[in-house]
Amino acid sequence: MKIINVALHVKPELKKEYEDFIHELVINSAQEAGNGFYGHLKKLDSDNDYEIIEHWKDQEAVDFHNDTPHFQKFLAHVSDYLTSEPEITRMDY
């Protein structure tokens, strides 16, 4: 299993727009073949810090996900909402 965690630090004034933007990614990604879990969570101790937690069956599922239109849209526009680059942690389980 491939696990990917992505920490996202959102500009406070764009929080609502960011949440609307990220919704499409989460809904579509969770329905992909090879996905075990795809969650978008807000950290308890911060109103502007979020985490995407992904569980994928294998690298093939990750590669498929990375080529989807909804993920490509995320890559193209997510930086518009962030105060810094996403912090990505990749793990094998």
A tleap script that builds the chain and sets N, CA, C and O, in Angstrom:
source leaprc.protein.ff14SB
mol = sequence {
  NMET LYS ILE ILE ASN VAL ALA LEU HIE VAL
  LYS PRO GLU LEU LYS LYS GLU TYR GLU ASP
  PHE ILE HIE GLU LEU VAL ILE ASN SER ALA
  GLN GLU ALA GLY ASN GLY PHE TYR GLY HIE
  LEU LYS LYS LEU ASP SER ASP ASN ASP TYR
  GLU ILE ILE GLU HIE TRP LYS ASP GLN GLU
  ALA VAL ASP PHE HIE ASN ASP THR PRO HIE
  PHE GLN LYS PHE LEU ALA HIE VAL SER ASP
  TYR LEU THR SER GLU PRO GLU ILE THR ARG
  MET ASP CTYR
}
set mol.1.N position { 0.843 -1.172 0.000 }
set mol.1.CA position { 0.000 0.000 0.000 }
set mol.1.C position { 0.890 1.237 0.000 }
set mol.1.O position { 1.927 1.272 0.661 }
set mol.2.N position { 0.472 2.240 -0.744 }
set mol.2.CA position { 1.143 3.538 -0.803 }
set mol.2.C position { 0.306 4.543 -0.016 }
set mol.2.O position { -0.900 4.664 -0.230 }
set mol.3.N position { 0.950 5.250 0.884 }
set mol.3.CA position { 0.288 6.277 1.691 }
set mol.3.C position { 0.959 7.606 1.390 }
set mol.3.O position { 2.184 7.720 1.405 }
set mol.4.N position { 0.134 8.608 1.118 }
set mol.4.CA position { 0.637 9.945 0.825 }
set mol.4.C position { -0.110 10.923 1.724 }
set mol.4.O position { -1.341 10.942 1.751 }
set mol.5.N position { 0.646 11.734 2.459 }
set mol.5.CA position { 0.074 12.808 3.266 }
set mol.5.C position { 0.562 14.129 2.696 }
set mol.5.O position { 1.748 14.292 2.409 }
set mol.6.N position { -0.353 15.061 2.536 }
set mol.6.CA position { -0.005 16.369 1.977 }
set mol.6.C position { -0.512 17.449 2.930 }
set mol.6.O position { -1.719 17.612 3.113 }
set mol.7.N position { 0.419 18.182 3.532 }
set mol.7.CA position { 0.066 19.298 4.402 }
set mol.7.C position { -0.072 20.560 3.552 }
set mol.7.O position { 0.790 20.870 2.731 }
set mol.8.N position { -1.172 21.280 3.765 }
set mol.8.CA position { -1.485 22.468 2.977 }
set mol.8.C position { -1.773 23.639 3.914 }
set mol.8.O position { -2.611 23.532 4.809 }
set mol.9.N position { -1.086 24.737 3.709 }
set mol.9.CA position { -1.245 25.930 4.527 }
set mol.9.C position { -1.963 26.988 3.677 }
set mol.9.O position { -1.380 27.567 2.760 }
set mol.10.N position { -3.220 27.222 3.996 }
set mol.10.CA position { -4.107 28.038 3.160 }
set mol.10.C position { -4.110 29.493 3.613 }
set mol.10.O position { -4.086 29.793 4.807 }
set mol.11.N position { -4.138 30.385 2.631 }
set mol.11.CA position { -4.270 31.814 2.906 }
set mol.11.C position { -5.606 32.045 3.627 }
set mol.11.O position { -6.649 31.635 3.116 }
set mol.12.N position { -5.599 32.685 4.786 }
set mol.12.CA position { -6.844 32.848 5.557 }
set mol.12.C position { -7.989 33.474 4.772 }
set mol.12.O position { -9.143 33.075 4.929 }
set mol.13.N position { -7.677 34.446 3.935 }
set mol.13.CA position { -8.732 35.137 3.189 }
set mol.13.C position { -9.311 34.298 2.043 }
set mol.13.O position { -10.317 34.682 1.447 }
set mol.14.N position { -8.686 33.161 1.731 }
set mol.14.CA position { -9.162 32.299 0.636 }
set mol.14.C position { -9.658 30.939 1.125 }
set mol.14.O position { -9.845 30.023 0.324 }
set mol.15.N position { -9.870 30.806 2.426 }
set mol.15.CA position { -10.255 29.506 2.995 }
set mol.15.C position { -11.531 28.942 2.356 }
set mol.15.O position { -11.550 27.771 1.978 }
set mol.16.N position { -12.572 29.728 2.230 }
set mol.16.CA position { -13.844 29.258 1.646 }
set mol.16.C position { -13.647 28.844 0.184 }
set mol.16.O position { -14.127 27.791 -0.234 }
set mol.17.N position { -12.954 29.660 -0.578 }
set mol.17.CA position { -12.701 29.346 -1.980 }
set mol.17.C position { -11.863 28.074 -2.112 }
set mol.17.O position { -12.108 27.241 -2.985 }
set mol.18.N position { -10.869 27.941 -1.229 }
set mol.18.CA position { -10.038 26.737 -1.227 }
set mol.18.C position { -10.879 25.494 -0.946 }
set mol.18.O position { -10.746 24.489 -1.644 }
set mol.19.N position { -11.736 25.552 0.058 }
set mol.19.CA position { -12.579 24.396 0.396 }
set mol.19.C position { -13.480 24.014 -0.768 }
set mol.19.O position { -13.685 22.827 -1.022 }
set mol.20.N position { -14.019 24.989 -1.474 }
set mol.20.CA position { -14.824 24.696 -2.668 }
set mol.20.C position { -13.963 24.066 -3.760 }
set mol.20.O position { -14.380 23.105 -4.408 }
set mol.21.N position { -12.778 24.601 -3.961 }
set mol.21.CA position { -11.850 24.096 -4.979 }
set mol.21.C position { -11.443 22.644 -4.703 }
set mol.21.O position { -11.424 21.825 -5.622 }
set mol.22.N position { -11.124 22.325 -3.468 }
set mol.22.CA position { -10.590 21.004 -3.130 }
set mol.22.C position { -11.669 19.915 -3.171 }
set mol.22.O position { -11.353 18.734 -3.315 }
set mol.23.N position { -12.917 20.305 -3.048 }
set mol.23.CA position { -14.025 19.345 -2.997 }
set mol.23.C position { -14.037 18.414 -4.219 }
set mol.23.O position { -14.198 17.203 -4.062 }
set mol.24.N position { -13.873 18.948 -5.408 }
set mol.24.CA position { -13.885 18.137 -6.628 }
set mol.24.C position { -12.777 17.079 -6.598 }
set mol.24.O position { -13.010 15.924 -6.956 }
set mol.25.N position { -11.591 17.468 -6.176 }
set mol.25.CA position { -10.478 16.525 -6.091 }
set mol.25.C position { -10.799 15.379 -5.146 }
set mol.25.O position { -10.583 14.215 -5.484 }
set mol.26.N position { -11.308 15.697 -3.977 }
set mol.26.CA position { -11.574 14.677 -2.964 }
set mol.26.C position { -12.656 13.707 -3.429 }
set mol.26.O position { -12.485 12.492 -3.327 }
set mol.27.N position { -13.751 14.226 -3.929 }
set mol.27.CA position { -14.866 13.371 -4.376 }
set mol.27.C position { -14.425 12.440 -5.497 }
set mol.27.O position { -14.701 11.241 -5.446 }
set mol.28.N position { -13.752 12.967 -6.498 }
set mol.28.CA position { -13.340 12.146 -7.639 }
set mol.28.C position { -12.228 11.167 -7.286 }
set mol.28.O position { -12.239 10.027 -7.749 }
set mol.29.N position { -11.276 11.595 -6.478 }
set mol.29.CA position { -10.154 10.727 -6.123 }
set mol.29.C position { -10.611 9.537 -5.290 }
set mol.29.O position { -10.115 8.425 -5.470 }
set mol.30.N position { -11.546 9.763 -4.388 }
set mol.30.CA position { -12.042 8.685 -3.533 }
set mol.30.C position { -12.741 7.585 -4.328 }
set mol.30.O position { -12.868 6.459 -3.848 }
set mol.31.N position { -13.194 7.903 -5.535 }
set mol.31.CA position { -13.913 6.930 -6.364 }
set mol.31.C position { -13.013 6.169 -7.329 }
set mol.31.O position { -13.484 5.289 -8.049 }
set mol.32.N position { -11.743 6.493 -7.350 }
set mol.32.CA position { -10.836 5.850 -8.299 }
set mol.32.C position { -10.537 4.409 -7.906 }
set mol.32.O position { -10.486 4.060 -6.727 }
set mol.33.N position { -10.339 3.579 -8.938 }
set mol.33.CA position { -9.910 2.198 -8.709 }
set mol.33.C position { -8.552 2.230 -8.013 }
set mol.33.O position { -7.676 3.012 -8.384 }
set mol.34.N position { -8.384 1.390 -7.021 }
set mol.34.CA position { -7.117 1.318 -6.310 }
set mol.34.C position { -7.019 2.270 -5.133 }
set mol.34.O position { -6.001 2.289 -4.440 }
set mol.35.N position { -8.060 3.062 -4.893 }
set mol.35.CA position { -8.042 3.969 -3.747 }
set mol.35.C position { -8.708 3.306 -2.552 }
set mol.35.O position { -9.827 2.803 -2.655 }
set mol.36.N position { -8.016 3.306 -1.417 }
set mol.36.CA position { -8.578 2.773 -0.186 }
set mol.36.C position { -9.146 3.848 0.712 }
set mol.36.O position { -10.094 3.611 1.460 }
set mol.37.N position { -8.560 5.037 0.634 }
set mol.37.CA position { -9.032 6.176 1.425 }
set mol.37.C position { -8.473 7.447 0.806 }
set mol.37.O position { -7.312 7.499 0.401 }
set mol.38.N position { -9.314 8.467 0.740 }
set mol.38.CA position { -8.875 9.780 0.281 }
set mol.38.C position { -9.618 10.795 1.120 }
set mol.38.O position { -10.811 11.024 0.919 }
set mol.39.N position { -8.918 11.402 2.059 }
set mol.39.CA position { -9.565 12.339 2.963 }
set mol.39.C position { -8.891 13.694 2.970 }
set mol.39.O position { -7.682 13.813 2.769 }
set mol.40.N position { -9.701 14.711 3.205 }
set mol.40.CA position { -9.221 16.085 3.337 }
set mol.40.C position { -9.686 16.567 4.701 }
set mol.40.O position { -10.886 16.655 4.962 }
set mol.41.N position { -8.724 16.883 5.576 }
set mol.41.CA position { -9.041 17.193 6.957 }
set mol.41.C position { -8.437 18.532 7.356 }
set mol.41.O position { -7.368 18.910 6.876 }
set mol.42.N position { -9.131 19.246 8.238 }
set mol.42.CA position { -8.611 20.489 8.789 }
set mol.42.C position { -7.976 20.174 10.132 }
set mol.42.O position { -8.571 19.477 10.953 }
set mol.43.N position { -6.786 20.679 10.357 }
set mol.43.CA position { -6.097 20.426 11.620 }
set mol.43.C position { -6.858 21.078 12.775 }
set mol.43.O position { -7.435 22.155 12.621 }
set mol.44.N position { -6.851 20.423 13.914 }
set mol.44.CA position { -7.604 20.898 15.073 }
set mol.44.C position { -7.076 22.208 15.643 }
set mol.44.O position { -7.853 23.020 16.146 }
set mol.45.N position { -5.794 22.418 15.572 }
set mol.45.CA position { -5.199 23.576 16.225 }
set mol.45.C position { -4.944 24.755 15.284 }
set mol.45.O position { -4.239 25.696 15.649 }
set mol.46.N position { -5.512 24.710 14.077 }
set mol.46.CA position { -5.302 25.793 13.124 }
set mol.46.C position { -6.471 25.881 12.149 }
set mol.46.O position { -6.919 24.871 11.606 }
set mol.47.N position { -6.954 27.088 11.936 }
set mol.47.CA position { -8.069 27.276 10.997 }
set mol.47.C position { -7.628 27.264 9.545 }
set mol.47.O position { -8.470 27.193 8.649 }
set mol.48.N position { -6.327 27.330 9.291 }
set mol.48.CA position { -5.845 27.470 7.922 }
set mol.48.C position { -4.926 26.344 7.462 }
set mol.48.O position { -4.360 26.413 6.371 }
set mol.49.N position { -4.774 25.319 8.275 }
set mol.49.CA position { -3.904 24.195 7.921 }
set mol.49.C position { -4.741 22.945 7.692 }
set mol.49.O position { -5.576 22.571 8.516 }
set mol.50.N position { -4.496 22.315 6.556 }
set mol.50.CA position { -5.251 21.141 6.144 }
set mol.50.C position { -4.284 20.006 5.813 }
set mol.50.O position { -3.081 20.214 5.653 }
set mol.51.N position { -4.841 18.813 5.718 }
set mol.51.CA position { -4.047 17.639 5.350 }
set mol.51.C position { -4.883 16.783 4.405 }
set mol.51.O position { -6.058 16.517 4.660 }
set mol.52.N position { -4.265 16.362 3.325 }
set mol.52.CA position { -4.863 15.338 2.466 }
set mol.52.C position { -4.171 14.035 2.830 }
set mol.52.O position { -2.942 13.962 2.852 }
set mol.53.N position { -4.960 13.011 3.115 }
set mol.53.CA position { -4.426 11.689 3.446 }
set mol.53.C position { -4.943 10.714 2.392 }
set mol.53.O position { -6.149 10.577 2.188 }
set mol.54.N position { -4.009 10.042 1.731 }
set mol.54.CA position { -4.343 9.139 0.630 }
set mol.54.C position { -3.803 7.738 0.914 }
set mol.54.O position { -2.665 7.584 1.358 }
set mol.55.N position { -4.615 6.730 0.660 }
set mol.55.CA position { -4.188 5.331 0.734 }
set mol.55.C position { -4.467 4.698 -0.635 }
set mol.55.O position { -5.606 4.658 -1.099 }
set mol.56.N position { -3.410 4.211 -1.256 }
set mol.56.CA position { -3.514 3.620 -2.594 }
set mol.56.C position { -3.059 2.164 -2.551 }
set mol.56.O position { -2.145 1.808 -1.807 }
set mol.57.N position { -3.700 1.339 -3.350 }
set mol.57.CA position { -3.386 -0.092 -3.408 }
set mol.57.C position { -1.930 -0.328 -3.785 }
set mol.57.O position { -1.255 -1.163 -3.184 }
set mol.58.N position { -1.447 0.414 -4.788 }
set mol.58.CA position { -0.084 0.207 -5.277 }
set mol.58.C position { 0.353 1.420 -6.096 }
set mol.58.O position { -0.413 2.367 -6.269 }
set mol.59.N position { 1.566 1.386 -6.589 }
set mol.59.CA position { 2.098 2.516 -7.356 }
set mol.59.C position { 1.322 2.728 -8.652 }
set mol.59.O position { 1.187 3.860 -9.117 }
set mol.60.N position { 0.822 1.667 -9.225 }
set mol.60.CA position { 0.018 1.796 -10.448 }
set mol.60.C position { -1.217 2.662 -10.206 }
set mol.60.O position { -1.579 3.476 -11.056 }
set mol.61.N position { -1.864 2.491 -9.054 }
set mol.61.CA position { -3.033 3.313 -8.711 }
set mol.61.C position { -2.633 4.775 -8.516 }
set mol.61.O position { -3.366 5.676 -8.924 }
set mol.62.N position { -1.485 5.014 -7.900 }
set mol.62.CA position { -0.973 6.378 -7.721 }
set mol.62.C position { -0.693 7.012 -9.087 }
set mol.62.O position { -1.066 8.158 -9.335 }
set mol.63.N position { -0.045 6.266 -9.953 }
set mol.63.CA position { 0.278 6.782 -11.285 }
set mol.63.C position { -0.984 7.131 -12.064 }
set mol.63.O position { -1.036 8.162 -12.734 }
set mol.64.N position { -2.002 6.275 -11.980 }
set mol.64.CA position { -3.276 6.552 -12.645 }
set mol.64.C position { -3.880 7.851 -12.092 }
set mol.64.O position { -4.305 8.725 -12.847 }
set mol.65.N position { -3.906 7.954 -10.768 }
set mol.65.CA position { -4.444 9.147 -10.110 }
set mol.65.C position { -3.720 10.417 -10.576 }
set mol.65.O position { -4.352 11.437 -10.850 }
set mol.66.N position { -2.408 10.339 -10.659 }
set mol.66.CA position { -1.614 11.509 -11.032 }
set mol.66.C position { -1.921 12.013 -12.442 }
set mol.66.O position { -1.642 13.170 -12.757 }
set mol.67.N position { -2.486 11.169 -13.283 }
set mol.67.CA position { -2.815 11.546 -14.663 }
set mol.67.C position { -4.269 11.981 -14.851 }
set mol.67.O position { -4.656 12.363 -15.956 }
set mol.68.N position { -5.082 11.930 -13.790 }
set mol.68.CA position { -6.501 12.266 -13.943 }
set mol.68.C position { -6.694 13.770 -14.120 }
set mol.68.O position { -5.883 14.561 -13.638 }
set mol.69.N position { -7.755 14.166 -14.804 }
set mol.69.CA position { -8.025 15.596 -14.994 }
set mol.69.C position { -8.207 16.352 -13.672 }
set mol.69.O position { -7.746 17.486 -13.541 }
set mol.70.N position { -8.876 15.731 -12.695 }
set mol.70.CA position { -9.099 16.437 -11.434 }
set mol.70.C position { -7.797 16.651 -10.657 }
set mol.70.O position { -7.654 17.665 -9.974 }
set mol.71.N position { -6.843 15.713 -10.748 }
set mol.71.CA position { -5.562 15.906 -10.081 }
set mol.71.C position { -4.717 16.936 -10.832 }
set mol.71.O position { -4.035 17.750 -10.209 }
set mol.72.N position { -4.756 16.906 -12.148 }
set mol.72.CA position { -4.012 17.888 -12.935 }
set mol.72.C position { -4.544 19.308 -12.682 }
set mol.72.O position { -3.768 20.263 -12.629 }
set mol.73.N position { -5.852 19.440 -12.527 }
set mol.73.CA position { -6.451 20.742 -12.194 }
set mol.73.C position { -5.961 21.192 -10.813 }
set mol.73.O position { -5.623 22.360 -10.623 }
set mol.74.N position { -5.925 20.268 -9.859 }
set mol.74.CA position { -5.408 20.569 -8.526 }
set mol.74.C position { -3.977 21.090 -8.608 }
set mol.74.O position { -3.659 22.126 -8.023 }
set mol.75.N position { -3.113 20.379 -9.331 }
set mol.75.CA position { -1.716 20.787 -9.461 }
set mol.75.C position { -1.580 22.182 -10.083 }
set mol.75.O position { -0.741 22.983 -9.670 }
set mol.76.N position { -2.413 22.447 -11.069 }
set mol.76.CA position { -2.306 23.709 -11.802 }
set mol.76.C position { -2.736 24.920 -10.978 }
set mol.76.O position { -2.281 26.035 -11.233 }
set mol.77.N position { -3.620 24.707 -9.979 }
set mol.77.CA position { -4.223 25.852 -9.300 }
set mol.77.C position { -4.069 25.890 -7.787 }
set mol.77.O position { -4.362 26.919 -7.179 }
set mol.78.N position { -3.628 24.821 -7.163 }
set mol.78.CA position { -3.602 24.801 -5.691 }
set mol.78.C position { -2.703 25.888 -5.118 }
set mol.78.O position { -3.012 26.435 -4.059 }
set mol.79.N position { -1.616 26.213 -5.773 }
set mol.79.CA position { -0.702 27.218 -5.228 }
set mol.79.C position { -1.362 28.593 -5.104 }
set mol.79.O position { -0.896 29.430 -4.331 }
set mol.80.N position { -2.440 28.838 -5.855 }
set mol.80.CA position { -3.167 30.106 -5.750 }
set mol.80.C position { -3.729 30.329 -4.343 }
set mol.80.O position { -3.925 31.468 -3.920 }
set mol.81.N position { -3.984 29.234 -3.625 }
set mol.81.CA position { -4.646 29.286 -2.327 }
set mol.81.C position { -3.689 29.158 -1.142 }
set mol.81.O position { -4.110 29.321 0.004 }
set mol.82.N position { -2.426 28.874 -1.393 }
set mol.82.CA position { -1.507 28.492 -0.324 }
set mol.82.C position { -0.511 29.589 0.042 }
set mol.82.O position { -0.157 30.434 -0.780 }
set mol.83.N position { -0.071 29.550 1.292 }
set mol.83.CA position { 0.957 30.474 1.761 }
set mol.83.C position { 2.355 29.913 1.532 }
set mol.83.O position { 3.336 30.655 1.582 }
set mol.84.N position { 2.454 28.607 1.280 }
set mol.84.CA position { 3.741 27.947 1.043 }
set mol.84.C position { 3.499 26.687 0.222 }
set mol.84.O position { 2.361 26.260 0.031 }
set mol.85.N position { 4.581 26.107 -0.255 }
set mol.85.CA position { 4.471 24.872 -1.035 }
set mol.85.C position { 3.882 23.750 -0.175 }
set mol.85.O position { 4.136 23.708 1.029 }
set mol.86.N position { 3.099 22.837 -0.769 }
set mol.86.CA position { 2.588 21.680 -0.020 }
set mol.86.C position { 3.766 20.850 0.516 }
set mol.86.O position { 4.809 20.734 -0.128 }
set mol.87.N position { 3.570 20.284 1.700 }
set mol.87.CA position { 4.559 19.403 2.312 }
set mol.87.C position { 4.086 17.962 2.108 }
set mol.87.O position { 3.078 17.553 2.684 }
set mol.88.N position { 4.802 17.202 1.297 }
set mol.88.CA position { 4.366 15.866 0.897 }
set mol.88.C position { 5.211 14.813 1.596 }
set mol.88.O position { 6.440 14.870 1.578 }
set mol.89.N position { 4.531 13.845 2.217 }
set mol.89.CA position { 5.188 12.700 2.844 }
set mol.89.C position { 4.664 11.440 2.167 }
set mol.89.O position { 3.457 11.199 2.147 }
set mol.90.N position { 5.568 10.635 1.610 }
set mol.90.CA position { 5.187 9.390 0.938 }
set mol.90.C position { 5.709 8.212 1.756 }
set mol.90.O position { 6.852 8.211 2.212 }
set mol.91.N position { 4.840 7.203 1.933 }
set mol.91.CA position { 5.198 6.037 2.739 }
set mol.91.C position { 4.699 4.757 2.089 }
set mol.91.O position { 3.725 4.764 1.336 }
set mol.92.N position { 5.374 3.672 2.390 }
set mol.92.CA position { 4.907 2.337 2.011 }
set mol.92.C position { 4.376 1.651 3.264 }
set mol.92.O position { 4.903 1.832 4.362 }
set mol.93.N position { 3.326 0.864 3.079 }
set mol.93.CA position { 2.793 0.090 4.189 }
set mol.93.C position { 2.675 -1.346 3.777 }
set mol.93.O position { 2.243 -2.182 4.570 }
savepdb mol mol.pdb
quit
